[in-house]
């Protein structure tokens, strides 16, 4: 999808918008009407705001961007044309609208917001259709960016539904996998990051060579069975298993189990999309934050992989049973720019989060197939456990 031409891209943009509208329809039913009212929580956005933001982002970077044909070479500060929605910038510009203020905005209602999505997509598709049949990466850059941006927000709707406890009926189940032995990889020199072909996110560049010593890594993410041993052994009571920051988080939260878990004795009961279910013990543990993943590894005498180890294993272990894509996987790596980093036109995508977030790799069961890429860098603060996140480990 990162190198898709305009015909495939057009179909994908329609598909993404249909997914967005399905989630909103499910939310309307679950949340009691078109107001889509949700509590003010740090990890979610008001659905009505998020819906409008998706349309705004696409319109801002495509229909309103007179330099869209320049792709990443465009000047993001160049004045944009007016929106078809007069107050769109005041409402939906995430760079200038603080998170908590989004609950107090005089947003258009759901019907008007849906119409905005229809109108902006129609314009986007018309402009894409007018592009040359052999359009280059620059010409298609913002169409691809808008597509992946919408896919990210669709997964955010899935996280919202888990956080608030309603089932939209739109997601596959987390896979249950047979255990495999860890994989050993010899020392090598690995080219970390994405080459400058097709679409790449700015934090994936520039590709550079890294000396990688021999390492052993789990073939799949840590399971509930493995994590339960840590809990039953008093893992949440022993400060020696936790980093200083992790233990402080644990004391502040009073957490005894991963998020959404009701019981971990004689099996795991976890709230999933509003239902308390018995979790298969061979499924990957999910809704653990970085601190919990790090503590399990310390307890087990193992460690979290670096992101270069994860990336190399995902490529080199593809035919050896290295499985990924069920849950986002925490790595030991703090989110930082690669050498030669240059921010893309969407300046706030990566740059503001360097140094404070941890890198996650892979994908989750809620991630659209076209978003899955072994070089993609996801990133969250280490205390976040609302996302569909787990981990795997490496030998010390």
C-alpha positions as CSV (number, residue, x, y, z in Angstrom):
1,X,0.0,0.0,0.0
2,X,2.9,2.3,0.6
3,X,3.7,2.2,-3.1
4,X,0.1,1.9,-4.4
5,X,-0.9,3.8,-7.6
6,X,-3.8,6.1,-7.8
7,X,-6.5,3.5,-8.7
8,X,-5.7,1.3,-5.7
9,X,-5.3,4.3,-3.5
10,X,-8.7,5.6,-4.5
11,X,-10.3,2.3,-3.5
12,X,-8.4,2.3,-0.2
13,X,-9.5,5.8,0.7
14,X,-13.1,4.8,0.1
15,X,-12.6,1.7,2.2
16,X,-11.0,3.7,5.1
17,X,-13.9,6.2,5.1
18,X,-16.4,3.3,5.2
19,X,-14.6,1.8,8.2
20,X,-14.8,5.2,9.9
21,X,-18.5,5.5,9.3
22,X,-19.2,2.0,10.6
23,X,-17.4,2.8,13.8
24,X,-19.4,6.0,14.2
25,X,-22.7,4.2,13.6
26,X,-21.7,1.6,16.2
27,X,-20.8,4.4,18.6
28,X,-24.0,6.2,18.0
29,X,-26.0,3.1,19.0
30,X,-23.8,2.3,22.0
31,X,-23.4,5.8,23.4
32,X,-27.0,6.7,23.3
33,X,-27.5,8.9,20.3
34,X,-26.0,11.3,17.8
35,X,-24.3,13.4,20.5
36,X,-21.7,10.6,21.0
37,X,-21.2,11.8,24.6
38,X,-18.1,10.3,26.3
39,X,-16.4,11.2,29.6
40,X,-13.2,13.4,29.5
41,X,-10.4,10.9,29.6
42,X,-6.8,11.6,28.8
43,X,-6.4,8.6,26.4
44,X,-9.5,9.2,24.2
45,X,-11.0,12.0,22.1
46,X,-14.6,13.0,21.8
47,X,-15.9,10.8,18.9
48,X,-17.6,13.8,17.2
49,X,-14.3,15.7,17.3
50,X,-12.3,12.8,16.1
51,X,-14.7,12.2,13.2
52,X,-14.4,15.8,12.1
53,X,-10.6,15.8,12.5
54,X,-10.3,12.9,10.1
55,X,-12.1,14.9,7.4
56,X,-10.2,18.1,8.3
57,X,-6.8,16.4,8.0
58,X,-7.6,15.1,4.6
59,X,-9.0,18.4,3.3
60,X,-6.1,20.4,4.9
61,X,-3.3,18.5,3.3
62,X,-5.0,17.7,-0.1
63,X,-7.8,20.0,-1.2
64,X,-6.6,23.1,0.6
65,X,-2.9,22.5,0.0
66,X,-1.8,24.2,-3.2
67,X,1.6,22.6,-2.8
68,X,0.3,19.0,-2.5
69,X,2.0,18.0,-5.7
70,X,5.4,18.6,-4.0
71,X,4.9,15.9,-1.5
72,X,7.4,16.1,1.4
73,X,9.1,19.0,-0.3
74,X,6.1,21.2,0.3
75,X,6.3,24.1,2.7
76,X,3.9,23.3,5.6
77,X,3.7,27.0,6.5
78,X,2.5,28.0,3.1
79,X,-1.1,29.5,3.4
80,X,-3.8,27.0,2.8
81,X,-7.0,27.7,0.9
82,X,-10.2,28.1,2.9
83,X,-12.1,25.1,4.2
84,X,-15.6,24.3,3.1
85,X,-16.4,24.4,6.8
86,X,-15.6,28.0,8.0
87,X,-14.5,27.1,11.5
88,X,-12.7,23.8,10.7
89,X,-9.3,25.0,11.7
90,X,-10.6,26.3,15.1
91,X,-12.3,23.0,15.8
92,X,-10.1,20.3,14.4
93,X,-6.5,21.3,14.1
94,X,-5.0,19.0,16.7
95,X,-1.7,21.0,16.9
96,X,-3.6,24.1,18.1
97,X,-6.6,22.6,19.9
98,X,-5.6,21.3,23.3
99,X,-6.9,17.8,24.2
100,X,-9.1,18.7,27.1
101,X,-10.7,21.7,25.3
102,X,-12.2,19.4,22.7
103,X,-15.1,18.6,25.0
104,X,-16.1,22.2,25.2
105,X,-16.1,23.1,21.4
106,X,-19.3,24.1,19.6
107,X,-18.8,21.3,17.1
108,X,-21.2,20.6,14.2
109,X,-23.7,17.9,14.9
110,X,-23.3,14.3,13.7
111,X,-25.3,14.8,10.5
112,X,-23.3,17.9,9.5
113,X,-20.0,16.1,10.4
114,X,-20.9,13.1,8.2
115,X,-21.7,15.4,5.3
116,X,-18.3,17.1,5.8
117,X,-16.7,13.6,5.5
118,X,-18.7,12.9,2.3
119,X,-17.8,16.3,0.7
120,X,-14.1,16.2,1.6
121,X,-13.7,12.6,0.4
122,X,-15.4,13.4,-2.9
123,X,-13.1,16.3,-3.5
124,X,-10.1,14.2,-2.6
125,X,-11.1,11.4,-5.0
126,X,-11.7,14.0,-7.8
127,X,-8.2,15.5,-7.3
128,X,-6.7,12.0,-7.2
129,X,-8.5,11.0,-10.4
130,X,-7.0,14.1,-12.1
131,X,-3.5,13.1,-11.2
132,X,-1.3,11.5,-14.0
133,X,-1.7,7.7,-14.4
134,X,2.0,7.4,-13.7
135,X,1.9,9.8,-10.7
136,X,5.2,9.7,-8.7
137,X,5.7,9.4,-5.0
138,X,5.6,13.2,-4.5
139,X,2.2,13.5,-6.2
140,X,0.7,10.7,-4.2
141,X,2.4,11.5,-0.8
142,X,-0.5,13.3,0.8
143,X,-3.1,10.8,-0.4
144,X,-1.1,8.0,1.2
145,X,-0.6,10.1,4.4
146,X,-4.3,10.8,4.7
147,X,-5.1,7.1,4.2
148,X,-2.8,5.9,6.9
149,X,-3.9,8.8,9.2
150,X,-7.5,7.7,8.9
151,X,-6.5,4.0,9.5
152,X,-4.8,5.1,12.8
153,X,-7.9,6.9,13.9
154,X,-10.1,3.9,13.1
155,X,-7.9,1.9,15.5
156,X,-8.3,4.7,18.0
157,X,-12.1,4.1,17.7
158,X,-11.5,0.5,18.6
159,X,-9.4,1.5,21.6
160,X,-12.2,3.9,22.6
161,X,-14.8,1.1,22.4
162,X,-12.6,-1.1,24.7
163,X,-12.0,1.7,27.1
164,X,-15.7,2.6,27.4
165,X,-16.9,-1.0,27.2
166,X,-19.0,-1.4,24.1
167,X,-18.7,-3.9,21.3
168,X,-19.0,-2.6,17.7
169,X,-18.8,-6.1,16.3
170,X,-16.2,-4.9,13.7
171,X,-13.0,-6.6,14.9
172,X,-11.5,-10.1,14.6
173,X,-10.5,-12.0,17.7
174,X,-7.0,-12.1,19.0
175,X,-5.3,-15.2,17.7
176,X,-4.5,-18.2,19.9
177,X,-1.1,-19.6,18.9
178,X,0.9,-22.7,19.7
179,X,4.1,-22.0,21.6
180,X,7.4,-22.0,19.7
181,X,10.9,-22.1,21.0
182,X,12.9,-18.8,21.0
183,X,14.8,-17.9,17.9
184,X,18.6,-17.3,17.8
185,X,20.0,-14.8,15.3
186,X,23.7,-14.4,14.5
187,X,25.6,-11.2,14.7
188,X,25.1,-9.0,11.7
189,X,25.0,-5.5,10.4
190,X,21.3,-4.4,9.9
191,X,20.0,-1.5,7.9
192,X,17.5,0.0,10.3
193,X,14.6,2.1,8.9
194,X,12.9,2.5,5.6
195,X,14.5,3.3,2.2
196,X,13.4,6.4,0.4
197,X,11.0,4.6,-2.0
198,X,7.2,4.8,-1.9
199,X,5.7,6.3,1.2
200,X,7.6,6.4,4.5
201,X,6.9,8.0,7.8
202,X,9.4,10.7,8.8
203,X,10.6,8.8,11.9
204,X,11.5,5.8,9.8
205,X,14.2,7.7,8.0
206,X,17.1,7.9,7.3
207,X,18.0,4.3,6.8
208,X,21.3,3.5,8.4
209,X,23.5,0.5,9.3
210,X,23.6,-0.8,12.8
211,X,26.0,-3.4,14.2
212,X,23.8,-6.0,15.8
213,X,25.3,-8.7,18.1
214,X,23.9,-12.2,18.3
215,X,20.6,-12.3,20.2
216,X,17.9,-14.7,21.1
217,X,14.3,-13.5,20.9
218,X,10.8,-15.1,21.6
219,X,9.1,-16.4,18.5
220,X,5.8,-14.9,19.7
221,X,4.5,-12.4,22.2
222,X,4.4,-13.4,25.9
223,X,1.2,-15.2,26.7
224,X,-1.3,-15.0,29.6
225,X,0.0,-18.3,30.9
226,X,3.5,-16.8,31.2
227,X,2.3,-13.5,32.6
228,X,0.1,-15.3,35.2
229,X,3.2,-16.9,36.7
230,X,4.7,-13.5,37.4
231,X,1.5,-12.3,39.1
232,X,1.1,-15.5,41.1
233,X,4.7,-15.2,42.2
234,X,4.0,-11.8,43.7
235,X,5.4,-9.8,40.8
236,X,3.2,-6.8,41.6
237,X,4.5,-6.8,45.3
238,X,8.2,-6.9,44.7
239,X,9.9,-3.6,44.0
240,X,13.1,-5.4,42.8
241,X,11.3,-6.4,39.6
242,X,10.4,-2.8,38.7
243,X,12.2,0.3,37.5
244,X,12.1,3.3,39.8
245,X,9.5,5.0,37.6
246,X,7.6,1.8,37.2
247,X,7.3,1.2,40.9
248,X,6.1,4.8,41.4
249,X,3.4,4.3,38.7
250,X,2.4,1.0,40.4
251,X,2.0,2.7,43.8
252,X,0.1,5.6,42.3
253,X,-2.3,3.4,40.4
254,X,-2.7,0.6,43.0
255,X,-2.6,-1.9,40.1
256,X,-2.6,-5.6,40.9
257,X,-3.2,-7.0,37.4
258,X,-3.1,-5.7,33.8
259,X,-5.8,-3.2,32.8
260,X,-9.4,-4.6,32.4
261,X,-8.5,-7.8,34.2
262,X,-11.0,-8.9,36.9
263,X,-9.4,-12.2,37.9
264,X,-6.0,-14.0,37.4
265,X,-6.4,-17.0,39.7
266,X,-7.5,-20.2,38.1
267,X,-7.6,-18.5,34.7
268,X,-7.9,-15.0,33.4
269,X,-11.1,-13.0,33.3
270,X,-10.8,-9.8,31.3
271,X,-13.3,-7.2,30.3
272,X,-13.3,-7.0,26.5
273,X,-15.6,-4.6,24.7
274,X,-18.0,-4.5,27.7
275,X,-18.1,-8.3,28.3
276,X,-16.3,-10.3,31.0
277,X,-14.7,-13.2,29.1
278,X,-12.4,-16.1,30.1
279,X,-9.2,-15.5,28.1
280,X,-7.4,-18.4,26.4
281,X,-4.1,-18.8,28.2
282,X,-2.1,-19.1,25.0
283,X,-3.3,-15.7,23.7
284,X,-0.8,-12.9,24.1
285,X,-1.1,-10.8,27.2
286,X,-2.7,-7.4,26.3
287,X,-3.2,-4.1,28.0
288,X,0.1,-4.1,29.8
289,X,2.2,-1.0,29.8
290,X,5.9,-0.6,29.3
291,X,6.6,-0.7,33.1
292,X,4.7,-4.0,33.4
293,X,6.5,-5.5,30.4
294,X,9.8,-4.4,31.8
295,X,9.0,-5.8,35.2
296,X,8.0,-9.2,33.8
297,X,11.3,-9.4,31.9
298,X,13.3,-8.6,35.1
299,X,11.4,-11.2,37.0
300,X,12.0,-13.8,34.2
301,X,15.7,-13.0,33.9
302,X,15.1,-11.7,30.4
303,X,14.8,-8.3,28.8
304,X,12.8,-6.3,26.2
305,X,14.2,-6.4,22.7
306,X,15.6,-3.2,21.2
307,X,13.7,-2.0,18.2
308,X,16.6,-3.0,15.8
309,X,16.5,-6.6,17.2
310,X,12.7,-6.7,16.7
311,X,13.0,-5.3,13.1
312,X,15.8,-7.7,12.2
313,X,14.0,-10.7,13.6
314,X,10.7,-9.8,11.9
315,X,12.5,-9.8,8.5
316,X,15.0,-12.6,9.0
317,X,12.6,-14.8,11.1
318,X,9.6,-14.6,8.7
319,X,10.2,-18.2,7.5
320,X,11.3,-19.5,11.0
321,X,8.1,-18.9,12.9
322,X,8.5,-15.3,14.1
323,X,4.9,-14.3,14.6
324,X,3.8,-10.7,15.0
325,X,0.6,-8.6,14.5
326,X,-1.6,-9.8,17.4
327,X,-0.7,-7.0,19.8
328,X,1.6,-4.0,19.6
329,X,4.9,-4.9,21.2
330,X,6.8,-2.7,23.6
331,X,10.6,-2.5,22.9
332,X,13.4,-1.3,25.2
333,X,14.0,1.6,22.9
334,X,13.1,5.2,23.7
335,X,11.6,7.0,20.7
336,X,14.3,9.1,19.2
337,X,15.1,10.4,15.6
338,X,17.3,8.3,13.4
339,X,20.5,10.0,12.2
340,X,19.6,12.5,9.4
341,X,16.0,12.8,10.6
342,X,14.0,15.6,8.9
343,X,10.4,16.2,10.0
344,X,7.8,15.7,7.3
345,X,5.2,18.4,6.4
346,X,3.0,17.1,9.3
347,X,5.5,18.5,11.8
348,X,3.7,17.3,14.9
349,X,3.6,13.6,13.9
350,X,7.0,12.6,15.4
351,X,9.1,15.5,16.6
352,X,7.2,16.5,19.8
353,X,7.4,13.0,21.2
354,X,11.1,12.2,20.9
355,X,12.6,11.3,24.3
356,X,9.4,10.9,26.2
357,X,7.8,7.9,24.5
358,X,8.8,4.3,24.0
359,X,8.8,2.5,20.7
360,X,6.3,-0.3,19.9
361,X,6.7,-2.5,16.9
362,X,4.4,-4.7,14.9
363,X,0.6,-4.3,14.8
364,X,-2.5,-5.4,16.8
365,X,-5.5,-7.4,15.8
366,X,-7.3,-4.0,15.4
367,X,-4.7,-2.6,13.0
368,X,-5.8,-2.5,9.3
369,X,-3.8,-4.9,7.1
370,X,-2.5,-2.1,4.9
371,X,-1.0,-0.4,8.0
372,X,1.1,-3.4,9.0
373,X,4.7,-3.0,8.2
374,X,7.8,-4.5,9.8
375,X,9.6,-1.1,9.8
376,X,6.7,1.0,11.2
377,X,7.5,2.7,14.5
378,X,4.6,3.2,16.9
379,X,5.2,5.2,20.0
380,X,3.4,5.8,23.3
381,X,4.3,7.0,26.8
382,X,5.4,4.1,29.0
383,X,2.3,4.3,31.3
384,X,-0.2,3.8,28.5
385,X,-2.1,0.5,28.8
386,X,-5.3,1.4,27.0
387,X,-3.9,0.5,23.6
388,X,-3.8,-3.2,22.4
389,X,-0.2,-3.6,23.6
390,X,1.9,-6.6,24.8
391,X,5.5,-7.6,24.5
392,X,8.1,-10.3,23.8
393,X,11.4,-10.9,25.4
394,X,15.1,-11.5,24.7
395,X,17.7,-13.5,26.5
396,X,20.0,-11.4,28.7
